Amino acid sequence: MELNALTAISPIDGRYRNQVKNLAPYYSEFGLIKYRIQVEIEYFIALAELPLPGLESFSKSLYPSLRNIYLNFTEKQAQEIKEIEKKTNHDVKAVEYFIKAAFDNLNIAQYSEFIHFGLTSQDINNTAIPMLLKDSVQEEILPLVYLLQNALIGIAKEWKGIAMLAKTHGQPASPTTLGKELMVFVERINNQLELLKNVPYSAKFGGATGNFNAHFSAYPEIDWIEFANEFLNTQLGLHRSQFTTQIEHYDNLAALFDNLKRINTILIDLDRDMWQYISMEYFKQKIKEGEIGSSAMPHKVNPIDFENSEGNLGIANAIFEHLSSKLPISRLQRDLTDSTVLRNIGVPIAHMYIAIKSLLKGLEKIELNKAAIDKDLENNWVVIAEGIQTILRRVGYPQPYEALKDLTRQNKKITREIFEAFIETLNVSPSVKAELKTLTPYTYTGVKFEY
């Protein structure tokens, strides 16, 4: 079988390929190769800027031509690198040889031995990967999360004044407002986004075992730590880890994945609440012409978008969990288990991406069913008992909690009329009785939040 959307094993590259195609420039093999070339080229330019002895005569006018090697990189060229790799059996060395051939074409072959100078493969990989991760999160993931936040805020403002029965432990509880309940998720997501801003995109750059052995032996007069810090921190916008083995220790990468996992967990909570509200008929779903909810039951309109979102978020979190627990562990100065694991970082990102899109689609389809919400409120006048007994506490009425407990735990439905009759029996002033009678499930919703 030829590889295409129908024959792909992973649904990411099959069924959902069209949804995640924006992630391909980062997490595909092509994307990784391109970022590796970028690191190699920018490293060479940084050496020329020193200038490193031997590169004093390298003309700055050639920098644009060097950068074009990665800026105009094509799939055909990526395939050429894969052909080189068949001979080298080493992916990063194949990139080095490709760049050397490009130097030949630019008639600067005399400088080609300064490509990958003093480096090990992980200096390239552990710089390219945080770069592509940072770019993809900032350019694709965060904008989608912000879009979701704005959608939730928009719905919350639209339904700001909609009183709704709350459920704690699955039981009727003090009424709330629909808008405020949605803002709970907005705040939770925003809190995690603030934490995410503080997680550095850390990179390793220090030679074979992190000590600049080769660099220092060739040019001991150069401050290689200062050079590498300037290169990674300032020029590439990363955070260079100062003490490393052959590889980045991945602690901050794990923190990033844990942070994304927490965002996903919040979204799973949102998916389940929306699913439940639809089940309770608080929301109806807009019907799209031609869509089928069930192959057997014509009446059904299933909450499939929220279910799809929840399922994909679960897969994403399972992989994020493995990444964050496995990557920081490496035997002595390095084992190879991180290599194959790192190739999968795009998988949970893609599932998260699919999930948020599904969640947004689900939110676009919901319609308020105020009649069902009001019906629940009308059937649960019992929830204002809290307010009545609290006002009675304020005026010094004896044992108000116990009095309301005796009333509301009777084996009969508590209605407005029962409460009004109860209030008339109370030994309190007429003004207090009037105040108590203003309490209803529709108005007993607490403070008015601003958002």
C-alpha positions in Angstrom: 0.0 0.0 0.0 1.1 3.5 -0.7 1.0 5.9 2.2 -1.9 8.3 2.1 -4.7 9.5 4.4 -6.6 6.2 3.9 -3.6 3.8 4.5 -1.9 5.7 7.3 -1.7 3.7 10.5 -2.0 6.7 12.8 -5.3 8.6 12.6 -3.2 11.8 13.0 -1.8 11.2 9.5 -4.9 9.5 8.3 -8.4 10.5 9.3 -7.3 13.7 11.0 -4.6 14.7 8.6 -6.4 17.8 7.3 -7.0 19.1 10.8 -3.3 18.9 11.9 -1.6 19.8 8.7 -0.4 23.1 10.2 1.7 21.1 12.6 3.6 19.2 9.9 6.2 21.9 9.3 7.3 21.4 12.9 6.9 17.8 13.9 7.4 15.9 10.6 10.7 14.4 9.7 11.0 17.3 7.1 10.4 19.8 9.9 13.0 18.3 12.2 15.6 18.2 9.4 14.9 21.8 8.5 15.4 23.0 12.1 18.6 21.0 12.3 19.9 22.8 9.2 18.9 26.1 10.7 20.8 25.4 13.9 23.9 24.3 11.9 23.8 27.4 9.7 23.2 29.9 12.5 26.0 28.2 14.5 28.4 28.6 11.5 27.4 32.3 11.2 27.9 32.8 14.9 31.4 31.4 14.6 32.1 33.7 11.7 30.9 36.6 13.7 33.5 36.0 16.5 35.4 35.6 14.2 36.8 32.2 14.8 40.4 32.0 13.6 40.1 30.6 10.1 36.8 32.4 9.4 38.2 36.0 9.5 37.9 36.2 5.8 34.4 34.9 5.5 32.2 37.6 3.9 29.1 38.7 5.8 27.5 39.3 2.3 27.2 35.5 2.2 25.0 35.2 5.2 21.7 35.6 3.3 22.8 32.8 0.9 23.6 30.6 3.9 20.2 31.3 5.5 18.4 30.5 2.3 19.6 26.9 2.7 17.0 26.5 5.4 14.6 29.2 4.5 14.0 27.8 1.1 14.4 24.1 2.1 12.3 21.8 0.0 10.9 18.3 0.4 13.1 17.2 -2.5 16.2 18.3 -0.6 14.9 16.5 2.5 14.7 13.4 0.5 18.3 14.0 -0.7 19.3 14.0 3.0 17.4 10.8 3.6 19.4 9.2 0.8 22.7 10.4 2.3 21.5 8.9 5.6 21.1 5.5 4.0 24.9 5.5 3.6 25.9 7.2 6.8 23.3 5.5 9.0 23.4 8.8 10.9 20.7 11.4 10.5 22.6 14.5 11.8 25.8 13.6 9.9 23.6 13.4 6.7 22.5 17.0 7.4 26.2 18.0 7.8 27.1 16.4 4.5 24.1 18.1 2.8 25.3 21.6 4.0 28.8 20.9 2.9 27.5 20.1 -0.6 25.6 23.5 -0.4 28.9 25.2 0.5 30.4 23.6 -2.6 27.6 25.1 -4.7 28.3 28.5 -3.2 32.0 28.1 -4.0 32.9 28.4 -0.3 34.0 24.8 0.2 37.2 26.0 1.9 35.1 26.8 5.0 33.1 23.6 5.1 35.1 22.0 7.9 33.7 24.6 10.3 30.2 23.2 9.8 29.3 21.2 12.9 32.6 22.3 14.4 33.3 20.7 17.8 29.7 19.5 18.1 28.0 16.3 18.8 24.6 15.3 17.3 22.7 16.2 20.5 23.9 19.8 20.3 21.9 20.0 17.1 18.9 17.9 18.2 18.6 19.4 21.7 18.6 22.8 20.1 16.4 22.1 17.1 13.7 20.3 19.1 13.1 23.1 21.6 13.1 25.6 18.8 10.4 23.7 16.8 8.5 23.1 20.0 8.6 26.8 21.0 7.6 27.9 17.5 4.7 25.4 17.2 3.3 26.2 20.7 3.5 30.0 20.1 2.3 29.9 16.5 -0.3 27.1 16.6 -1.2 25.8 20.0 -1.6 29.0 22.0 -3.6 30.8 19.4 -6.0 27.9 19.4 -6.3 28.0 23.2 -6.8 31.7 23.1 -9.6 31.2 20.5 -11.2 28.7 22.9 -10.9 31.1 25.8 -12.6 33.9 23.8 -15.4 31.6 22.7 -16.0 30.7 26.4 -15.9 34.3 27.4 -18.4 35.2 24.6 -20.8 32.5 25.7 -20.4 33.4 29.4 -21.3 37.1 28.7 -24.2 36.1 26.5 -25.6 33.9 29.3 -24.4 36.0 32.2 -27.8 36.4 33.7 -29.1 32.9 33.3 -29.9 31.4 36.7 -29.2 27.7 36.9 -29.5 25.0 39.5 -26.1 23.9 40.7 -25.3 20.3 41.5 -22.9 19.3 44.2 -22.4 15.6 44.8 -25.0 15.2 42.1 -27.6 16.8 44.3 -29.5 20.1 43.9 -27.4 22.9 45.5 -27.5 26.7 45.7 -28.3 28.2 42.3 -25.6 29.7 40.2 -25.4 31.5 36.8 -24.5 29.8 33.6 -22.0 32.5 32.7 -20.1 32.3 35.9 -19.8 28.5 35.6 -18.2 28.9 32.2 -15.8 31.6 33.6 -14.6 29.0 36.0 -12.9 27.2 33.1 -11.7 30.5 31.6 -9.9 31.3 34.8 -8.4 27.8 35.2 -7.1 27.8 31.7 -5.7 31.3 32.1 -3.9 30.3 35.3 -2.1 27.5 33.4 -1.2 29.8 30.5 0.5 32.2 33.0 2.5 29.3 34.4 3.4 28.2 30.9 5.0 31.6 30.2 7.5 30.8 32.9 8.7 27.5 31.6 11.9 28.0 29.6 12.5 26.2 26.3 15.8 24.8 27.4 18.6 23.5 25.1 21.9 21.7 25.4 24.9 23.0 23.6 28.4 22.0 24.9 30.0 19.3 22.8 30.3 15.6 23.3 29.7 15.5 27.1 28.8 19.1 27.8 32.3 20.4 28.6 33.3 22.0 25.2 36.2 19.6 25.2 36.9 19.8 21.4 36.2 23.6 21.3 38.5 24.3 24.2 41.3 22.1 22.9 41.3 23.8 19.5 40.8 27.4 20.8 41.4 27.7 24.5 41.6 31.5 24.4 37.8 31.7 23.5 35.2 31.8 26.2 33.0 29.1 24.9 30.4 29.3 27.6 29.8 32.9 26.9 29.7 32.2 23.2 27.2 29.4 23.6 25.0 31.4 26.0 24.9 34.3 23.5 24.2 32.0 20.6 21.3 30.1 22.3 19.8 32.6 24.7 20.1 35.8 22.5 20.2 34.6 18.9 17.9 31.6 19.0 15.7 32.7 21.8 16.2 29.6 24.0 17.5 29.0 27.5 20.9 27.2 27.5 21.3 24.7 30.3 24.7 25.3 31.9 25.6 21.9 33.3 24.7 19.0 31.0 25.8 15.5 30.0 25.7 14.6 26.3 22.1 15.6 26.3 19.7 18.2 27.7 18.3 16.9 31.0 14.8 17.7 29.8 13.5 18.8 33.2 11.9 22.0 31.7 10.6 20.0 28.7 8.9 17.7 31.2 7.5 20.8 33.0 6.1 22.1 29.7 4.4 18.7 29.0 3.0 18.6 32.5 1.6 22.1 32.0 0.0 21.2 28.7 -1.4 18.1 30.4 -3.0 20.3 33.1 -4.6 22.4 30.4 -5.9 19.2 28.8 -7.3 18.0 32.1 -9.2 21.2 32.5 -10.6 20.8 29.0 -11.6 17.2 29.8 -13.6 18.6 32.8 -15.2 21.1 30.5 -16.1 18.4 27.9 -17.7 16.3 30.5 -19.7 19.1 32.0 -21.0 20.1 28.5 -21.9 16.5 27.8 -23.8 16.4 31.1 -25.6 19.6 30.4 -26.7 18.3 27.0 -27.8 15.1 28.7 -29.9 17.2 31.1 -31.3 19.1 28.1 -29.9 22.4 29.4 -28.4 22.7 25.9 -29.8 21.7 22.6 -27.5 21.1 19.6 -27.9 22.8 16.2 -28.7 20.3 13.6 -26.6 20.3 10.5 -28.4 19.2 7.3 -27.4 15.7 6.3 -25.7 14.8 9.5 -26.7 11.5 11.2 -26.5 11.0 15.0 -27.2 7.3 15.2 -27.2 4.6 12.5 -30.2 3.0 14.2 -32.1 5.8 16.0 -33.1 8.6 13.7 -34.0 11.0 16.5 -30.6 11.2 18.1 -28.2 14.2 18.0 -25.2 13.0 19.9 -22.7 15.3 21.6 -19.9 13.8 19.4 -17.7 16.9 19.4 -17.3 16.9 23.1 -16.8 13.1 23.1 -14.2 13.4 20.4 -12.4 16.1 22.3 -12.4 14.2 25.5 -11.0 11.1 23.8 -8.2 12.9 22.1 -7.3 14.8 25.2 -7.0 11.5 27.1 -4.6 10.1 24.5 -2.6 13.3 24.6 -2.3 13.2 28.3 -1.2 9.6 28.4 1.7 10.4 26.0 2.5 13.6 27.8 2.7 11.6 31.0 5.2 9.2 29.5 7.3 12.0 28.0 7.5 13.9 31.2 8.4 10.9 33.3 10.8 9.2 30.9 12.8 12.0 29.3 14.5 13.4 32.4 16.0 9.9 33.1 19.2 8.8 31.3 21.9 6.4 32.3 25.1 8.1 33.2 26.1 10.7 30.6 23.6 9.4 28.0 21.6 6.5 26.7 19.7 6.4 23.5 16.1 6.0 24.9 15.4 9.7 24.6 16.1 9.7 20.8 13.1 7.6 19.7 10.9 9.1 22.5 11.6 12.7 21.3 10.4 11.8 17.8 6.9 11.4 19.3 6.5 14.8 20.9 4.3 15.9 18.0 1.8 13.1 18.7 0.3 14.4 21.9 0.5 18.0 20.5 -1.5 16.8 17.5 -4.1 15.1 19.7 -4.5 18.2 21.8 -4.8 20.3 18.6 -7.6 18.0 17.3 -9.3 18.0 20.7 -9.5 21.8 21.0 -10.8 22.1 17.5 -13.5 19.5 18.3 -14.4 21.4 21.5 -14.7 24.7 19.6 -17.0 23.0 17.1 -19.1 21.6 19.9 -19.4 25.0 21.5 -20.5 26.5 18.2 -23.4 24.0 18.0 -25.0 24.4 21.4 -28.2 26.4 22.0 -29.6 27.4 25.3 -32.7 25.5 26.4 -33.9 28.0 29.1 -37.2 26.1 29.6 -35.3 23.0 30.9 -33.1 25.1 33.1 -36.1 27.0 34.6 -38.0 23.7 35.1 -35.2 22.4 37.2 -35.2 25.6 39.3 -39.0 25.4 39.7 -38.8 21.8 40.9 -36.2 22.6 43.5 -37.4 25.4 45.7 -35.7 23.6 48.5 -32.4 25.2 47.6 -33.4 28.5 49.0 -33.4 27.0 52.5 -29.8 28.0 52.9 -30.6 31.6 52.4 -33.6 31.6 54.7 -31.7 30.0 57.6 -28.8 32.4 57.1 -31.1 35.5 57.3 -32.7 34.0 60.4 -29.2 33.6 61.9 -28.6 37.2 61.2 -31.7 38.3 63.2 -31.0 35.9 66.1 -33.8 33.4 65.4 -33.2 30.3 67.6 -31.9 27.2 65.8 -32.8 28.2 62.2 -30.7 25.5 60.6 -32.6 22.8 62.5 -36.0 24.4 61.7 -35.2 24.4 58.0 -33.8 20.9 58.2 -37.0 19.6 59.7 -39.0 21.4 57.0 -37.0 20.4 53.9 -36.4 16.8 54.8 -40.1 15.9 54.9 -41.2 13.3 52.3 -42.9 15.8 50.1 -42.0 18.3 47.4 -41.1 21.7 48.8 -42.8 24.5 46.9 -43.1 28.2 47.0 -46.4 27.9 48.9 -44.9 25.6 51.5 -42.0 28.1 52.1 -44.4 31.1 52.3 -46.6 29.2 54.8 -43.5 28.3 56.9 -42.3 31.9 56.8 -45.7 33.1 58.2 -45.2 30.8 61.3 -41.9 32.5 62.2 -41.6 34.8 65.1 -39.8 37.6 63.2 -40.8 41.1 62.1 -43.0 41.7 59.0 -40.0 43.3 57.2 -37.9 40.1 57.7 -40.8 38.0 56.5 -41.1 40.1 53.4 -37.3 39.8 52.9 -37.5 36.1 53.1 -40.3 35.9 50.6 -38.2 37.6 48.0 -35.9 34.6 47.9 -36.5 32.4 44.9 -34.4 29.8 43.0 -34.3 32.3 40.1 -32.9 35.2 42.2 -30.9 33.3 44.9 -27.7 33.4 42.8 -25.3 35.3 44.9 -23.1 38.2 43.9 -23.0 39.6 40.3 -19.6 38.9 38.8 -18.0 41.2 36.4 -16.2 39.7 33.4 
